[in-house]
Amino acid sequence: MKHHGMVYPPIELIDGEKLIDMLEQLELGLKPVKTYEIDKAFFSEFQT
């Protein structure tokens, strides 16, 4: 694409999933978060 002699790269439209992948890859605007899941098997022996 040209405008007044300038050459601009084409604009790529992306979906939300690709956007998140790109942000994650570049670590842009994201903070790592540690998560936990409950181990139901561990707590099952304490059920009454």
N, C-alpha and C positions, 0 to 999 in steps of 0.2 A: 504494500500500500504506500502511495506517495502523496505528499501534501507539501506544496511549495518547495519541491526539490528534496524534502526530507523523506527518508525511508523508515517506515515503522514496521516492527514485526507484527504478525497477525495476533489477534486476541484469541486465546483458547478458553472456551467455556468448560467449566468442570462441575461435577456434582459434589455434594457435601462430603461423601465418603472419600473422594480423591483429595479434597481440600484438607480434611483431617489427616490423611496419610502424609500430605506434603508438609503440613505444620509440624507433625510428629517427627518426620525425617529431619527437618531443619531445627527442631526444638524451638520453634518460634511461637511465643505467647503461651506456652504450656509449662506447667510445673508437674514433676513426677509425683504420683500419689501412691501410697502403700495401702492396700486393701486387705481385709481378712474375710474369710468365710467361716461360718459355724460348722464344726465337725459334729454332726448329729449322732454319729456312731459313738463318739466319746461320751456324750451326755445321755445316751439311751439307757445306760446301766443305772442312772440315778432316777429314772422315772418310777413313780409309785403306782 
